[in-house]
Amino acid sequence: MSAYLDHAATTPIRPEAKTAYVKTIDLIGNPSAIHQFGQSARRLVEEAREELAKAIGATRNEIIFTSGGTEGDNLAIKGIFWSRIAEDSKRKIIVSAQTEHHAVIDTVDWLTRHQGAEVHWVKLDENGVIDLSALAEFISQNHERIALISLMWANNETGVVTDISAVTALSKPFDIPVHSDAVAAFGHIPINFQESGLSALTFTGHKIGAPVGIGALVVARGLKIAALQHGGGHELGYRSGTLDAAGASAFAAAASVTIATLSEKSTRLITLRDRIISSVLAIAPDARLSRGDAPALPDNAHFTFPGCSGDSLLFLLDQAGVAVSNGSACQAGVAQGSHVLMAMGRSEAEAASALRITLGWCTTSGEVDQFLAALPVAYQGAKKAGYTV
Amino acid sequence: MSGGVDSAVAAARAVEAGHEVVGVHLALSRNSNTLRTGSRGCCTIEDSMDAQRVANILGIPFYVWDFSERFKIDVVDDFIAEYQAGRTPNPCMRCNERIKFAALLEKGLALGFDAVCTGHYATLLTDELGNLELHRSNELAKDQSYVLGVLTQEQLSHSMFPLGHTASKAEIRAEATRRGLAVAQKPDSYDICFIPDGDTAGWLADKVGQQTGEIIDRSGNVLGTHSGSHSYTVGQRKGLNIGRPASDGKPRYVLEIRPKTNQVVVGPQAALAIAELAGSKYSWCGKAPENPQAWFDCEVQVRAHADSVPASAAVVGEELVIKLNEPVFGVAPGQTAVVYVGSRVLGQTTIDRTVSAVPVEA
């Protein structure tokens, strides 16, 4: 018996997505070809585009297919930065947060080291929530020099949700584009691109039950971005490369079923999540829920366990057939101390004691039972092994 | 599992022997340069992935455990401090003593494991009373019992060395090939893993800076200047850059490093001959001698890749004292002397002091 509770890493494929993928993968024809084969394939891509636009609250021409979240973040941040600085060389500042995914942080870091960008990391509280008044003050004082703002919709480690509309309300008077990495949020909480006031939004398929390798960047009409990869001029010239009809169809199918069932899924997962939170805190009274009282995703429970190494907990749970995560980026299998927790002011030891439990569309109550049954032994063992880093 | 061929075959043999095996790769550095570009070390990303691939083929779970902070404190910082104290440390020995058979073993035991199994070339035997004994590997050219000399009876009882009974390294490579392990032909790593380019003097200069000082003879006459005493090791001949030749016309060697006065002492090769070694940080590997205060015949090895020499040893006061039957050249404080009786490792000491075989003369 096993329990898969690492859905934020990737979630099992939805049957609807698999059906769409298998149906489409047999079709012949490059969607950019002019003959009837090509036109049939193109039709599937465009149907998928419309379906995704509807799922995210955008118009069809705002959907740019990508290979996934990392590409989407790179395209948005570099593309907007280069376009904005080309219009006005003063616009060097990228506003972002140190709790972002590495796809954002490392992109911003690269731009500062190689492209003359300057970065302003927003102020965060101990739960990782953005200090909006400090952000408002920074924007009002530096708006002429800001190229873009990039802040994630929900944090992939802690599940903390950002008030994106409040951010865009601050940037709107100065016409500063705001990008949001919504990879962790899409499919878990309601998202409407148009209503959000965003200029760009990244989301991806495999977090909602589509295959790995297909994602999309939403680019608001009127926003100019520079392309990162050049070639056949696909996707309005923003992203050259042969279109993936099967991936797009599967992505759209997964998105449609996810959005159609969003509220019932949320209700179900919140019940499971809250049971996890109260049980974990009963089993390990010194454990700390990372998000505190901040608003958070329904599928995420992220803790630190003082005196334990996250990798010991993960190992012992894995041996008991329970798959969870340390929640942080891995480099060749090494769980690094969570940069998200460090950005929230936690110590390195705390950052290395994290465990992330994430639920998905197919999570059962039995899987949660199995996790909670295995945790006491794992917690005692990890406590005994201590903090060994 | 370092990602090399030895630990791969050791794991394979442990699996085949029916043990429940979990592959663990130690992350010993957070320095991305070492991780990304180090080709000589043993903890690059590539090495980790090689180890994981072997574990996949063997069908065993695999994890990377981060011991970088412990490694930094217990091995890297110790290495720097020893050089600063004018001593010549052996970091692999420290790593075995404090990381692989200490921190890793403790963590493993706490997590429910019984033993640490490594690809060291050494043999564990049990005497008639059931005591564990560490012996040299059959493959003397690869024998690594020296770097395991710090292990205690307790540590030996939680250790496995499946490569001890091995005819040759070629046999291990052939076995890896036969088992379909992609690391079969991977080159051996020789250098200190945390100094990826092999330039120990440059690495130390980077860490502790360089301060010029005097090169003197044993009478205290100043012969020249050096650019940092930690760049020198006892027994070194090249790179002294002393303009004047010695009075006897023979080459001069580094005899001693005096960190307090930042002086490097040089002299004739004959003055490198050491007759006696002693150290207070000694330990017995397995069962201790019945009466260690009584002199006993043994052999002693002072370097990982040196021949052992006949000697007699005894505990005198606080020290393990080793009298060499024939002089040994170029032994420095900080090195480890491992004491053997036949093929068995009896114990070891970190060398605190040496006694020259010839009287002092400049």
Chai-1 contact restraints between the chains, C-beta under 6 A:
chainA,res_idxA,chainB,res_idxB,connection_type,confidence,min_distance_angstrom,max_distance_angstrom,comment,restraint_id
A,D311,B,W65,contact,1.0,0.0,6.0,A-B,restraint_1
A,F315,B,Y63,contact,1.0,0.0,6.0,A-B,restraint_2
A,A332,B,I45,contact,1.0,0.0,6.0,A-B,restraint_3
A,A332,B,S48,contact,1.0,0.0,6.0,A-B,restraint_4
A,G333,B,S48,contact,1.0,0.0,6.0,A-B,restraint_5
A,G333,B,V64,contact,1.0,0.0,6.0,A-B,restraint_6
A,V334,B,A27,contact,1.0,0.0,6.0,A-B,restraint_7
A,V334,B,V64,contact,1.0,0.0,6.0,A-B,restraint_8
A,V334,B,D66,contact,1.0,0.0,6.0,A-B,restraint_9
A,G381,B,L111,contact,1.0,0.0,6.0,A-B,restraint_10
A,K384,B,A110,contact,1.0,0.0,6.0,A-B,restraint_11
A,A385,B,K107,contact,1.0,0.0,6.0,A-B,restraint_12
A,A385,B,A110,contact,1.0,0.0,6.0,A-B,restraint_13
A,A385,B,L111,contact,1.0,0.0,6.0,A-B,restraint_14
A,T388,B,A103,contact,1.0,0.0,6.0,A-B,restraint_15
A,T388,B,K107,contact,1.0,0.0,6.0,A-B,restraint_16
A,V389,B,D66,contact,1.0,0.0,6.0,A-B,restraint_17
A,V389,B,E69,contact,1.0,0.0,6.0,A-B,restraint_18
